[in-house]
Every structure is written in structure tokens, then in C-alpha cells.
Amino acid sequence: MNEGVFVTGTDTEIGKTFFSVQLVKALRARGRRVAVMKPVASGARVIDGRLRNEDALALLAAAGTDQPYPTCNPFCYAPPIAPHVAAAQAGEWIDTQRIVTLARELASRADMLVVEGVGGWRVPLNETEDVAALAAHLRLPVILVVGLRLGCLNHALLSAEAIRHDGVPFLGWVANRIDPAARNVEAMIDTLRQRIAAPLLAELPPDDGEADLSKLVTRFAAGAP
């Protein structure tokens, strides 16, 4: 597979899509052709007769290509519940090998593939596999988005430990200031810097401001993961 990255998070609603969209835009600004995937999404609405997920639509809009929606989000479910439960209710099985096949096809036609996971690292996808297994199948370096709020230290450290334990390439982590009322945010970041054995790649500003991803994009442009 060509160059790419898998974006996961410490939980749901912590800024995976916000970061992924900014990364896609930053890569495009450097002239890179970017393909995107939100392979599994639970929480969707009907648009023009078909289920569509807002995160997947945001990624496609950021990519600015004519990539067909089903290649970005092959498994899409209406209820905002655990994806393996949503799939079971729909009478489906989330097939990770189908996702890998689509990812390889997309990557072959782009300079960079940005894949956003669903929920956190251990979210089940079917009876035997979870998000971690999908990332391992894709063989892409992982970026962990940490939502800075009360309780995030435990979630972040456990997630980072699991990523390391699973043997996938751990590119680094991103600090996202999702809670304007959170106290001691700098202390949180310092603690995670000391305890996560991977670099802090970027800090996302509050209020959905634009992040400085120049160093990260330069790293990709240089051919590093």
C-alpha cells in the first residue's frame, strides 16, 4: 500500500474527524493527492435516498475529489450505537478484508491515504475483530487523537499502551483542546509527553480553529511514515 495513516482516538467525539480533515487539507496544500476513508460509521441520516455519515462527508469534501461515497464509507449505519451492534441489527457483518481491498485500490490512485477509525482503539467491529485489528490489516502508521478533558490521562495512556502492544507503527499523538473549561491543560500535555513513548505531533486549538500541521506534513513529504 502506498503512503497513508490511520487516525484513532481515545474515545468517540474527541476530534478524530476534525484532525483528519485538517490533515487532508494540509496535505492537499502541499500538492498531494489524498484519498480518504471512514470505513465504518454508526450515526447517519438519509440524503437523497441513501445513508450518509457526516464525518465521511467532511472527509470527502476536504479531499476535493470525485471519490465515490461507498469507497470512503462502505459500512454505514443509522443508529449512533456500537458499530458491531448496528451491523447485527442491519443483518450485516463488517468485513475488514473488504475494507482492506478498498483501501489498497484507493491508495494505488493517490499519494496519501487518510483512514479515520470509529470510536476508540478497542471498539468491536464484528464478533472477532476490533478497530485495532483493522489497523493491523491495513498496515498503516497510527496517530492517536487525545481529547483533553477530565479523565483523558487514563484513556490516553491505556490507548497508547494498547497500540504499542498490538505491534502496529505508532507515529505519535495529537492533543485536542475539546473542553474549554478543562483545567491544567498544559499539565495534562506535559504528563502525556513524559509517559507516551511517541512524539506529540500537533496541538489542536479550541473552538475548531486551524491547527499548524506543517511539521507533520513535512514529515510525510519527506517520505517518513
C-alpha positions as CSV (number, residue, x, y, z in Angstrom):
1,M,0.0,0.0,0.0
2,N,1.2,3.5,-0.8
3,E,1.7,6.1,1.9
4,G,-1.0,6.6,4.4
5,V,-2.1,7.0,8.1
6,F,-4.7,5.6,10.4
7,V,-6.3,8.0,12.8
8,T,-7.7,6.7,16.0
9,G,-8.8,8.3,19.3
10,T,-9.1,7.9,23.0
11,D,-12.9,7.8,22.7
12,T,-15.7,9.0,20.5
13,E,-16.4,12.7,20.0
14,I,-12.8,13.8,20.7
15,G,-11.9,15.3,17.4
16,K,-10.7,12.5,15.1
17,T,-12.6,13.9,12.1
18,F,-11.6,17.5,12.9
19,F,-7.9,16.5,12.9
20,S,-8.3,14.2,9.8
21,V,-10.0,16.9,7.8
22,Q,-7.2,19.4,8.7
23,L,-4.6,16.9,7.8
24,V,-6.2,16.2,4.4
25,K,-6.3,19.9,3.7
26,A,-2.7,20.5,4.8
27,L,-1.6,17.6,2.5
28,R,-3.5,19.0,-0.4
29,A,-2.0,22.4,0.1
30,R,1.4,20.7,-0.4
31,G,0.1,19.3,-3.7
32,R,-0.6,15.8,-2.5
33,R,-3.4,13.8,-4.0
34,V,-5.3,12.4,-1.0
35,A,-7.8,9.6,-0.7
36,V,-9.9,9.2,2.4
37,M,-11.8,6.5,4.3
38,K,-14.2,6.4,7.2
39,P,-14.6,2.6,6.7
40,V,-17.2,2.1,9.5
41,A,-19.7,4.7,10.8
42,S,-22.6,4.4,13.1
43,G,-24.8,7.5,13.2
44,A,-26.1,8.5,9.8
45,R,-29.0,10.1,8.1
46,V,-30.7,9.6,4.7
47,I,-29.6,12.0,2.0
48,D,-31.0,11.5,-1.5
49,G,-32.3,8.1,-0.5
50,R,-29.0,6.8,0.9
51,L,-27.5,6.7,4.4
52,R,-24.7,9.2,4.8
53,N,-22.4,9.9,7.7
54,E,-21.4,13.5,8.4
55,D,-17.7,12.5,9.2
56,A,-17.4,10.7,6.0
57,L,-18.9,13.6,4.0
58,A,-16.5,16.0,5.7
59,L,-13.5,13.9,4.7
60,L,-14.7,13.7,1.1
61,A,-15.2,17.4,1.0
62,A,-11.7,18.0,2.3
63,A,-10.2,15.6,-0.2
64,G,-11.9,17.6,-3.0
65,T,-12.1,14.7,-5.5
66,D,-14.8,12.7,-7.1
67,Q,-14.2,9.7,-4.9
68,P,-17.5,7.8,-4.7
69,Y,-19.1,7.8,-1.2
70,P,-19.2,4.0,-0.9
71,T,-15.4,3.7,-1.3
72,C,-15.0,6.0,1.6
73,N,-17.6,4.6,3.9
74,P,-18.6,1.1,2.9
75,F,-20.2,0.2,6.3
76,C,-22.7,2.9,7.3
77,Y,-25.5,2.6,9.9
78,A,-28.2,4.9,11.1
79,P,-28.2,4.4,14.8
80,P,-25.4,6.1,16.8
81,I,-24.5,2.9,18.7
82,A,-21.6,0.5,18.8
83,P,-20.9,-0.5,15.1
84,H,-20.9,-4.2,15.6
85,V,-24.4,-3.9,17.2
86,A,-25.6,-1.6,14.4
87,A,-24.3,-4.1,11.8
88,A,-26.0,-7.0,13.5
89,Q,-29.3,-5.1,13.7
90,A,-29.0,-4.5,9.9
91,G,-28.2,-8.1,9.3
92,E,-24.7,-7.4,8.1
93,W,-21.1,-8.4,9.0
94,I,-18.4,-5.7,9.0
95,D,-15.9,-7.4,6.6
96,T,-12.4,-6.0,7.3
97,Q,-10.9,-7.7,4.3
98,R,-13.4,-5.8,2.1
99,I,-12.2,-2.6,3.7
100,V,-8.5,-3.5,3.1
101,T,-9.2,-4.2,-0.6
102,L,-10.9,-0.9,-1.0
103,A,-8.1,0.9,0.8
104,R,-5.5,-0.7,-1.5
105,E,-7.4,0.4,-4.5
106,L,-7.7,4.0,-3.2
107,A,-4.1,4.1,-2.2
108,S,-2.9,3.0,-5.6
109,R,-4.5,6.1,-7.2
110,A,-3.4,8.7,-4.6
111,D,-0.2,10.0,-2.9
112,M,-1.7,9.6,0.6
113,L,-4.5,7.7,2.2
114,V,-6.1,9.0,5.4
115,V,-8.2,6.5,7.2
116,E,-10.3,7.5,10.2
117,G,-11.3,4.8,12.7
118,V,-14.6,4.6,14.6
119,G,-14.7,5.3,18.4
120,G,-11.5,4.2,20.1
121,W,-8.9,1.6,19.7
122,R,-10.8,-1.4,21.1
123,V,-14.2,-0.7,19.6
124,P,-15.5,-4.1,18.3
125,L,-16.3,-4.3,14.6
126,N,-17.6,-7.9,14.5
127,E,-17.5,-11.0,16.7
128,T,-13.8,-11.5,16.4
129,E,-12.2,-8.2,15.3
130,D,-12.0,-4.6,16.5
131,V,-10.6,-1.3,15.3
132,A,-7.1,-2.4,16.3
133,A,-7.4,-5.5,14.1
134,L,-8.5,-3.3,11.2
135,A,-5.5,-1.0,11.6
136,A,-3.2,-4.0,11.7
137,H,-4.7,-5.4,8.5
138,L,-4.2,-2.0,6.8
139,R,-0.5,-1.8,7.9
140,L,-0.7,2.0,8.3
141,P,1.1,4.0,10.9
142,V,-1.3,5.2,13.7
143,I,-2.0,8.6,15.0
144,L,-3.8,8.8,18.4
145,V,-6.0,11.9,18.9
146,V,-6.4,12.7,22.6
147,G,-9.3,14.8,23.8
148,L,-8.0,17.0,26.6
149,R,-10.6,16.8,29.4
150,L,-11.0,15.3,32.8
151,G,-10.1,11.6,32.7
152,C,-8.1,11.9,29.5
153,L,-4.8,10.8,31.0
154,N,-6.1,7.3,31.8
155,H,-7.7,6.9,28.4
156,A,-4.7,8.3,26.5
157,L,-2.1,6.2,28.4
158,L,-4.2,3.0,28.1
159,S,-4.8,3.6,24.3
160,A,-1.1,4.3,23.7
161,E,-0.1,1.2,25.6
162,A,-2.5,-0.9,23.6
163,I,-1.3,0.5,20.3
164,R,2.3,-0.4,21.2
165,H,1.3,-3.8,22.5
166,D,-0.5,-4.6,19.2
167,G,2.7,-4.0,17.3
168,V,1.4,-1.5,14.8
169,P,3.6,1.5,13.9
170,F,2.8,4.3,16.3
171,L,3.5,7.6,14.6
172,G,2.5,9.8,17.5
173,W,-0.3,11.6,19.2
174,V,-2.3,14.8,18.9
175,A,-3.6,17.0,21.7
176,N,-7.1,18.3,21.1
177,R,-8.4,21.0,23.5
178,I,-12.0,19.9,23.3
179,D,-13.1,21.2,26.7
180,P,-12.8,25.0,27.1
181,A,-13.5,24.6,30.9
182,A,-10.8,22.0,31.4
183,R,-8.2,23.0,34.0
184,N,-4.4,22.4,34.0
185,V,-4.4,21.5,30.2
186,E,-0.7,22.2,29.9
187,A,0.0,19.9,32.8
188,M,-2.0,17.2,31.0
189,I,0.1,17.7,27.9
190,D,3.3,17.6,29.9
191,T,2.3,14.4,31.6
192,L,1.4,12.7,28.4
193,R,4.7,13.9,26.8
194,Q,6.6,12.2,29.6
195,R,4.6,9.0,29.6
196,I,3.7,8.2,25.9
197,A,6.6,6.7,24.1
198,A,5.8,8.5,20.8
199,P,6.0,12.2,19.9
200,L,3.4,14.9,20.2
201,L,2.7,15.7,16.6
202,A,0.3,18.7,16.9
203,E,-1.9,20.6,19.3
204,L,-5.3,21.4,18.0
205,P,-6.7,24.8,19.2
206,P,-10.0,25.3,20.9
207,D,-13.2,26.4,19.1
208,D,-12.3,24.4,15.9
209,G,-9.5,26.8,15.0
210,E,-7.0,26.0,12.3
211,A,-4.1,23.8,13.5
212,D,-0.5,24.1,12.5
213,L,0.3,20.8,10.9
214,S,3.3,22.0,8.8
215,K,5.8,19.8,10.7
216,L,3.7,16.7,10.3
217,V,3.0,17.3,6.6
218,T,6.7,18.0,6.0
219,R,7.5,14.7,7.6
220,F,5.1,12.9,5.2
221,A,6.5,14.8,2.3
222,A,10.0,13.7,3.3
223,G,8.9,10.0,3.0
224,A,8.8,9.2,6.7
225,P,6.0,7.4,7.8
